[in-house]
Amino acid sequence: LLPLQDQDKALIKEQMERYTPGTREWALNRFDSWASVENTKHRALILAAAAGLGKTTIAALIATERPSIVVASHFCRHDDSRANNPKRMLLSLAYQIAAKFPDYSTRLLSILKDSELTSDLLLSEDYSLVTIFNMLLKEPLNTMSLTESSHHVILIDALDECQHDGKATILDCIQRHFVNLPSWLRLFVTTRPEAQIIGKLKIFKPWLIEAKE
């Protein structure tokens, strides 16, 4: 599934080396409050802010300090064809979730073997983004038995740097299909407040941060 963990770990390490302990606690508090609330109205938390306001540092901090909550993460990068490809993102997220949950891993392996799926095939034009989402995430996650009572989160940083061309984009996938995943799974996203993105994700009431704040 071509996981992108190594480059993500390098980016997280770089961000944490620049991080000043004790700062950005307001962001951690907001994340913890959202992640711990039962039956929240919004299962996705969208943090939107202009460039240079520390979104990636916040994402790296959450991924580092909340490993039991964050089951998978992806850091989009506009200058990296692997990191800005939405299909590769889904494959990497599926790999990371499989590493956390043996039951899901078993079901995912079964799907890959039964359909004789390879990464090259999944990344080809034969498989749409929504098809990959349903096949690798929705179906196996909704049929697994989870005994843990706590909520878990998928983290996506810099969504604005991911490819958004085509008929079915990652924005459409989040807007229309994320709610079809099990209720114990939530989504935390950071992005620039671009009109296209905010418009697509407005149902989640994006958390907008201004420089003056």
C-alpha positions as CSV (number, residue, x, y, z in Angstrom):
1,L,0.0,0.0,0.0
2,L,3.0,2.3,-0.3
3,P,2.9,3.9,3.2
4,L,4.5,7.3,3.4
5,Q,5.4,7.1,7.1
6,D,9.1,7.6,6.7
7,Q,8.8,11.0,5.0
8,D,6.0,12.0,7.4
9,K,8.2,11.0,10.4
10,A,11.0,13.2,9.0
11,L,8.7,16.1,8.6
12,I,7.2,15.7,12.1
13,K,10.7,15.5,13.6
14,E,11.7,18.7,11.8
15,Q,8.5,20.5,13.1
16,M,9.0,19.3,16.7
17,E,12.6,20.5,16.7
18,R,11.3,24.0,16.0
19,Y,8.5,23.7,18.5
20,T,8.7,25.6,21.8
21,P,7.3,23.5,24.7
22,G,4.3,25.1,26.4
23,T,3.0,26.9,23.3
24,R,0.0,26.1,21.2
25,E,-1.8,24.6,24.2
26,W,-5.0,26.3,23.0
27,A,-4.9,24.1,19.9
28,L,-4.3,20.9,21.9
29,N,-7.1,21.8,24.3
30,R,-9.5,22.4,21.4
31,F,-8.5,19.1,19.8
32,D,-8.9,17.2,23.1
33,S,-12.3,18.7,23.8
34,W,-13.5,17.8,20.3
35,A,-12.0,14.3,20.3
36,S,-13.4,13.3,23.7
37,V,-17.0,14.5,23.3
38,E,-19.5,11.7,22.9
39,N,-21.9,11.9,20.0
40,T,-20.4,15.1,18.7
41,K,-22.4,16.9,15.9
42,H,-19.3,17.3,13.8
43,R,-17.1,14.2,13.4
44,A,-14.6,16.3,11.4
45,L,-12.6,19.2,12.8
46,I,-11.3,21.5,10.1
47,L,-8.6,24.0,11.2
48,A,-8.2,26.7,8.6
49,A,-5.5,29.4,8.6
50,A,-3.3,31.3,6.3
51,A,0.2,30.2,5.5
52,G,2.8,30.7,8.2
53,L,0.4,30.5,11.2
54,G,1.7,27.1,12.4
55,K,-0.9,24.6,11.1
56,T,1.7,21.9,10.4
57,T,3.4,22.4,13.8
58,I,0.0,21.9,15.4
59,A,-0.6,18.8,13.3
60,A,2.9,17.4,14.2
61,L,2.3,18.2,17.9
62,I,-1.0,16.3,17.9
63,A,0.4,13.3,16.0
64,T,3.4,13.2,18.4
65,E,1.6,13.7,21.7
66,R,-1.7,11.8,21.0
67,P,-0.5,8.5,19.4
68,S,-3.2,6.5,21.1
69,I,-5.9,8.7,19.5
70,V,-4.4,9.4,16.1
71,V,-4.5,6.1,14.3
72,A,-3.2,7.4,10.9
73,S,-1.8,10.7,9.6
74,H,-0.9,12.2,6.2
75,F,1.1,15.4,5.5
76,C,0.3,16.7,2.1
77,R,3.0,18.5,0.2
78,H,2.5,20.3,-3.1
79,D,6.1,19.7,-4.3
80,D,6.0,15.9,-3.7
81,S,4.0,13.8,-6.1
82,R,3.6,11.0,-3.6
83,A,2.4,13.3,-0.8
84,N,-0.1,15.3,-2.9
85,N,-1.7,12.3,-4.5
86,P,-5.1,11.6,-2.9
87,K,-5.1,7.9,-3.9
88,R,-1.7,7.4,-2.3
89,M,-3.0,9.2,0.8
90,L,-5.8,6.7,1.1
91,L,-3.5,3.7,0.6
92,S,-1.1,5.1,3.2
93,L,-3.9,5.7,5.7
94,A,-5.2,2.2,5.2
95,Y,-1.7,0.8,5.9
96,Q,-1.4,2.8,9.1
97,I,-4.8,1.8,10.4
98,A,-4.0,-1.8,9.7
99,A,-0.9,-1.5,11.9
100,K,-3.1,-0.4,14.8
101,F,-6.0,-2.9,14.4
102,P,-5.3,-6.6,13.7
103,D,-9.0,-7.2,12.9
104,Y,-9.0,-4.5,10.2
105,S,-5.6,-5.7,8.9
106,T,-7.0,-9.2,8.4
107,R,-10.1,-7.9,6.5
108,L,-8.0,-5.6,4.4
109,L,-5.6,-8.4,3.4
110,S,-8.5,-10.5,2.4
111,I,-9.9,-7.8,0.2
112,L,-6.5,-7.2,-1.5
113,K,-5.9,-10.9,-2.1
114,D,-9.4,-11.8,-3.2
115,S,-9.4,-9.0,-5.8
116,E,-5.8,-9.5,-6.6
117,L,-5.1,-5.8,-6.0
118,T,-1.7,-4.2,-6.3
119,S,-0.7,-0.6,-5.6
120,D,-0.1,-0.1,-9.4
121,L,-3.6,-1.3,-10.1
122,L,-5.2,0.8,-7.4
123,L,-3.3,3.9,-8.6
124,S,-4.4,3.4,-12.2
125,E,-7.4,5.0,-13.8
126,D,-9.3,1.8,-13.4
127,Y,-10.0,2.7,-9.8
128,S,-11.6,6.0,-8.7
129,L,-10.9,7.7,-5.4
130,V,-14.3,6.8,-4.1
131,T,-13.9,3.2,-5.1
132,I,-10.7,3.0,-3.2
133,F,-12.2,4.7,-0.2
134,N,-15.1,2.3,-0.1
135,M,-13.1,-0.8,-0.7
136,L,-10.1,-0.2,1.6
137,L,-11.7,1.9,4.3
138,K,-15.5,1.9,4.5
139,E,-16.2,-1.8,4.0
140,P,-13.5,-3.4,6.2
141,L,-13.8,-0.7,9.0
142,N,-17.6,-1.1,9.2
143,T,-17.4,-4.8,9.5
144,M,-14.7,-5.0,12.2
145,S,-15.4,-5.4,15.9
146,L,-13.9,-2.7,18.0
147,T,-13.9,-3.3,21.8
148,E,-12.2,0.0,22.6
149,S,-14.5,2.7,23.9
150,S,-12.3,5.7,23.0
151,H,-12.5,7.7,19.8
152,H,-9.8,7.6,17.2
153,V,-8.8,10.2,14.7
154,I,-7.3,10.3,11.1
155,L,-5.1,13.4,10.7
156,I,-4.6,15.2,7.4
157,D,-2.3,18.2,7.3
158,A,-2.2,20.8,4.5
159,L,-5.2,19.5,2.6
160,D,-4.9,22.6,0.3
161,E,-1.6,21.1,-1.1
162,C,-3.3,17.9,-2.2
163,Q,-4.4,17.5,-5.8
164,H,-8.0,18.7,-6.3
165,D,-8.5,18.2,-10.0
166,G,-10.8,15.6,-11.5
167,K,-14.4,14.6,-11.1
168,A,-14.1,13.0,-7.6
169,T,-11.6,14.9,-5.4
170,I,-10.5,14.2,-1.9
171,L,-12.8,17.1,-0.9
172,D,-15.8,15.4,-2.3
173,C,-14.7,12.2,-0.6
174,I,-14.5,13.9,2.8
175,Q,-17.7,15.9,2.3
176,R,-19.9,13.1,1.1
177,H,-18.4,9.8,2.3
178,F,-16.5,10.2,5.5
179,V,-19.7,10.1,7.5
180,N,-20.1,6.5,6.2
181,L,-17.2,5.4,8.3
182,P,-17.9,4.0,11.8
183,S,-18.8,6.5,14.4
184,W,-15.7,5.9,16.5
185,L,-13.5,7.3,13.8
186,R,-13.1,11.1,13.4
187,L,-11.1,13.4,11.1
188,F,-8.8,16.3,11.9
189,V,-7.8,18.4,8.9
190,T,-5.6,21.5,8.5
191,T,-5.8,23.7,5.4
192,R,-5.5,27.2,4.1
193,P,-8.9,28.9,4.0
194,E,-9.3,28.7,0.2
195,A,-12.9,29.3,-1.0
196,Q,-13.2,26.0,-2.8
197,I,-12.1,24.0,0.3
198,I,-14.1,26.0,2.9
199,G,-17.1,25.8,0.6
200,K,-16.9,22.0,0.3
201,L,-16.3,21.5,4.0
202,K,-18.6,24.1,5.4
203,I,-20.9,21.4,6.8
204,F,-18.3,20.7,9.4
205,K,-18.2,24.4,10.6
206,P,-14.4,25.0,9.9
207,W,-12.4,26.5,12.8
208,L,-10.9,29.7,11.2
209,I,-7.8,31.2,12.8
210,E,-6.8,34.8,12.0
211,A,-3.2,36.1,12.4
212,K,-4.4,38.8,14.8
213,E,-5.7,36.1,17.2
